[in-house]
Amino acid sequence: MIGIYDCFGYGEGYDVSFEERYRLIKNAGFDCVMLWWSDKFGRGRGYQKDVQFARNAGLYIENIHTPVHQQNYLSLDNLDGESAFQTYLQCVKDCFNYNISTMVIHLPNDEYLINSLGIKRLESIINNAGEKNIRVAFENLGNINNLALIMDTFHSKNVGYCYDSCHHQNYTPSVDLLKVYGNRLMALHLQDNGGKHNQHQLPFDGNIDWISVMKKIASTGYQGPTMLEPMNWDYEHLSIQQFLDLAYQKAKKLDAMRII
């Protein structure tokens, strides 16, 4: 399967409705989507309705991306920390209620080292997810030490890794993350690292060595979708359908490179 992140741009308030957006995603050839699970980034309220809109369009929901605005609060012994904890617990409940198998979490950046309270909260989130048969995939950012701590601490079959190609290149290019965590790979965020924001470009438009990356992904035994996480920041000259058509062609090329 080939998939794409659903909040890839085109309007701060998303000028194209999400019901129409999923139809266009399907028309481009994609099989599945990752849903942004929050009202932030201009998304607004009512995002839960996207589940049915996506399914009505014939798209499989691969995972949800949990909110990121409180990611560095996880270990705080205050209302901010408790709010972050409760947000992730709610995401577990939502995955269960909407029959979505996987949620992706940003751990705190390494300057916010996860303490015993953060570990306790994550244990509760993971145990709750396990009881509901929900998988929790932790993504690499500027959090390589926190990621190692959590992956070394929790070995449950419902705990795994989300590989982000651009974050890897921009934050920790010297660490072979797919070799270290490839046996626990649960999700992909494939994007290139050029453009005005140095991230979220379409593949082959930046500096990532995609032959190497896709070969390493294939060597892990990962059987999930080839999933893009682009933004239209450098593609405003394209209509939304043109952008999706281009994204699909690039995703198809990546998918074909998943050979050992």
C-alpha positions as CSV (number, residue, x, y, z in Angstrom):
1,M,0.0,0.0,0.0
2,I,1.0,3.6,-0.6
3,G,-0.2,6.4,1.7
4,I,0.0,10.1,2.6
5,Y,-0.5,12.4,5.5
6,D,-3.8,14.2,5.2
7,C,-2.9,17.7,6.4
8,F,-0.4,18.5,3.8
9,G,-1.4,22.2,3.3
10,Y,-3.6,24.2,1.0
11,G,-5.0,26.8,3.3
12,E,-4.5,27.7,7.0
13,G,-8.1,26.7,7.6
14,Y,-7.9,24.0,4.9
15,D,-9.7,25.6,2.0
16,V,-10.5,22.3,0.5
17,S,-12.8,20.3,2.8
18,F,-11.5,17.1,4.2
19,E,-14.3,15.1,2.6
20,E,-13.2,16.4,-0.8
21,R,-9.5,16.1,0.2
22,Y,-9.9,12.4,0.8
23,R,-11.6,11.9,-2.6
24,L,-8.7,13.7,-4.3
25,I,-6.2,11.6,-2.4
26,K,-8.0,8.4,-3.6
27,N,-8.2,9.8,-7.2
28,A,-4.4,10.3,-7.2
29,G,-4.0,6.6,-6.5
30,F,-3.2,6.4,-2.7
31,D,-4.5,3.5,-0.7
32,C,-4.3,4.9,2.8
33,V,-3.8,7.9,5.0
34,M,-2.4,9.1,8.2
35,L,-4.7,11.4,10.1
36,W,-3.6,14.5,12.0
37,W,-5.5,14.0,15.3
38,S,-5.8,17.5,16.7
39,D,-7.5,20.8,16.2
40,K,-4.2,22.6,16.0
41,F,-2.2,23.8,12.9
42,G,-5.4,25.5,11.7
43,R,-7.3,22.2,11.5
44,G,-10.1,23.3,13.8
45,R,-12.8,21.2,15.6
46,G,-14.6,18.2,14.2
47,Y,-11.5,16.3,13.0
48,Q,-12.9,13.1,14.3
49,K,-15.3,13.1,11.4
50,D,-12.4,12.6,9.1
51,V,-12.4,8.9,9.9
52,Q,-15.7,8.3,8.2
53,F,-14.8,10.7,5.3
54,A,-11.6,8.8,4.6
55,R,-13.3,5.4,4.7
56,N,-16.2,6.6,2.5
57,A,-13.5,7.6,0.0
58,G,-12.1,4.1,0.1
59,L,-9.0,4.9,2.0
60,Y,-7.5,2.7,4.8
61,I,-6.5,4.6,7.9
62,E,-3.0,3.5,8.7
63,N,-2.5,5.6,11.9
64,I,-3.2,8.8,13.7
65,H,-0.5,11.4,14.5
66,T,-1.1,12.5,18.0
67,P,-0.9,16.2,19.0
68,V,2.6,17.6,19.3
69,H,2.1,21.0,21.0
70,Q,2.6,19.5,24.5
71,Q,5.3,17.0,23.7
72,N,7.9,18.5,25.9
73,Y,5.6,18.6,28.9
74,L,5.4,14.8,29.5
75,S,7.6,14.8,32.6
76,L,6.3,17.9,34.2
77,D,4.6,17.6,37.6
78,N,2.1,20.3,36.9
79,L,-1.1,20.9,35.0
80,D,0.7,21.1,31.6
81,G,2.2,17.6,32.2
82,E,-1.1,16.2,33.3
83,S,-2.7,17.7,30.2
84,A,-0.2,16.0,27.9
85,F,-0.7,12.7,29.7
86,Q,-4.5,12.9,29.4
87,T,-4.2,13.9,25.7
88,Y,-2.3,10.7,24.9
89,L,-4.7,8.6,26.9
90,Q,-7.6,10.1,24.9
91,C,-5.8,9.2,21.7
92,V,-5.7,5.6,22.8
93,K,-9.4,5.7,23.5
94,D,-10.1,7.3,20.1
95,C,-8.0,4.7,18.3
96,F,-10.1,2.0,20.0
97,N,-13.4,3.7,19.4
98,Y,-12.7,4.4,15.7
99,N,-10.9,1.1,15.0
100,I,-7.5,2.6,14.2
101,S,-4.6,0.2,14.9
102,T,-1.7,2.6,15.5
103,M,-0.9,6.0,17.0
104,V,2.4,8.0,16.5
105,I,3.8,10.0,19.4
106,H,6.5,12.6,19.5
107,L,8.6,12.1,22.7
108,P,10.1,15.2,24.3
109,N,13.3,16.7,22.8
110,D,16.4,15.7,24.6
111,E,16.8,18.9,26.6
112,Y,13.6,17.7,28.3
113,L,14.9,14.4,29.6
114,I,12.1,12.0,30.5
115,N,12.1,11.4,34.3
116,S,10.4,8.8,36.5
117,L,7.1,10.6,36.2
118,G,7.3,10.6,32.5
119,I,8.2,6.9,32.5
120,K,5.2,6.2,34.7
121,R,2.9,8.1,32.4
122,L,4.2,6.3,29.4
123,E,3.8,3.0,31.1
124,S,0.1,3.8,31.7
125,I,-0.4,4.9,28.1
126,I,1.3,1.8,26.8
127,N,-0.5,-0.6,29.1
128,N,-3.8,1.0,28.2
129,A,-3.0,0.7,24.5
130,G,-2.0,-2.9,24.9
131,E,-5.3,-3.8,26.6
132,K,-7.1,-2.3,23.6
133,N,-4.7,-3.9,21.0
134,I,-3.5,-0.4,19.9
135,R,0.1,0.0,18.8
136,V,2.2,3.0,20.0
137,A,5.0,4.1,17.6
138,F,7.6,6.6,18.8
139,E,9.1,8.9,16.2
140,N,12.6,10.2,15.9
141,L,13.2,14.0,16.1
142,G,15.7,15.8,18.3
143,N,15.0,13.2,20.9
144,I,17.5,10.5,20.2
145,N,18.3,10.0,23.9
146,N,14.7,10.0,25.0
147,L,13.9,7.6,22.2
148,A,16.6,5.2,23.3
149,L,15.4,5.4,26.9
150,I,11.8,4.5,26.0
151,M,12.7,1.8,23.4
152,D,15.1,0.2,26.0
153,T,12.5,0.4,28.8
154,F,9.4,-0.9,27.0
155,H,9.5,-4.1,25.1
156,S,5.8,-4.8,24.7
157,K,4.8,-6.0,21.3
158,N,2.5,-3.0,21.0
159,V,5.5,-0.5,21.4
160,G,7.5,0.3,18.3
161,Y,9.3,2.9,16.2
162,C,8.1,5.4,13.6
163,Y,10.9,6.3,11.2
164,D,11.0,9.9,9.9
165,S,13.5,10.2,7.0
166,C,14.0,14.0,7.2
167,H,14.2,14.2,11.0
168,H,16.9,11.5,10.7
169,Q,18.9,13.5,8.2
170,N,18.5,16.8,10.0
171,Y,19.0,15.7,13.6
172,T,21.0,12.5,13.8
173,P,22.5,11.5,10.4
174,S,25.4,9.7,12.0
175,V,23.1,7.2,13.8
176,D,21.8,4.3,11.8
177,L,18.3,4.4,13.3
178,L,16.9,1.7,10.9
179,K,19.6,-0.7,12.0
180,V,19.0,0.1,15.7
181,Y,15.2,0.1,15.7
182,G,14.3,-1.6,12.4
183,N,13.1,-4.8,14.1
184,R,10.4,-2.7,15.8
185,L,9.4,-0.5,12.8
186,M,5.7,0.2,12.9
187,A,5.3,3.4,10.8
188,L,7.0,5.5,8.2
189,H,7.1,9.3,7.7
190,L,8.9,9.7,4.3
191,Q,9.8,13.2,3.3
192,D,12.9,15.0,1.9
193,N,14.9,17.7,3.6
194,G,15.2,20.6,1.2
195,G,13.1,23.7,0.5
196,K,12.2,26.8,2.5
197,H,11.8,24.9,5.7
198,N,14.4,22.2,5.1
199,Q,11.8,19.5,5.7
200,H,8.5,18.0,4.4
201,Q,9.6,18.2,0.8
202,L,8.4,15.5,-1.6
203,P,11.0,12.7,-2.1
204,F,13.8,13.2,-4.6
205,D,13.5,17.0,-4.3
206,G,16.0,17.3,-1.4
207,N,19.3,15.6,-0.3
208,I,18.3,12.3,1.1
209,D,19.8,9.1,-0.4
210,W,16.6,7.3,-1.1
211,I,18.2,4.2,-2.6
212,S,20.0,3.6,0.7
213,V,17.0,4.5,2.9
214,M,14.5,2.2,1.0
215,K,17.0,-0.6,1.0
216,K,17.4,-0.3,4.8
217,I,13.7,-0.2,5.2
218,A,13.3,-3.3,3.1
219,S,16.0,-5.1,5.2
220,T,14.0,-4.6,8.4
221,G,11.2,-6.8,7.1
222,Y,8.7,-4.0,7.5
223,Q,5.5,-4.8,5.6
224,G,3.4,-1.7,6.2
225,P,2.6,1.1,3.7
226,T,5.1,3.4,2.0
227,M,3.8,6.5,3.7
228,L,4.6,10.1,2.7
229,E,4.5,13.1,5.1
230,P,5.0,16.1,2.8
231,M,3.7,19.7,2.9
232,N,2.9,21.9,-0.1
233,W,5.2,24.7,1.2
234,D,7.4,24.5,-2.0
235,Y,4.6,23.5,-4.3
236,E,2.1,26.4,-4.1
237,H,2.2,26.7,-7.9
238,L,0.5,23.3,-8.1
239,S,-3.2,22.7,-7.6
240,I,-4.1,20.3,-4.8
241,Q,-4.8,17.5,-7.4
242,Q,-1.5,18.2,-9.2
243,F,0.4,18.1,-5.9
244,L,-1.2,14.8,-5.0
245,D,-0.6,13.3,-8.4
246,L,3.1,14.3,-8.2
247,A,3.3,12.9,-4.6
248,Y,1.8,9.6,-5.7
249,Q,4.3,9.2,-8.6
250,K,7.2,9.8,-6.2
251,A,5.7,7.5,-3.6
252,K,5.3,4.8,-6.2
253,K,8.9,5.2,-7.1
254,L,9.9,4.8,-3.5
255,D,7.7,1.8,-3.0
256,A,9.4,0.1,-6.0
257,M,12.8,0.7,-4.3
258,R,11.9,-1.4,-1.3
259,I,14.1,-4.3,-2.3
260,I,17.0,-5.9,-0.5
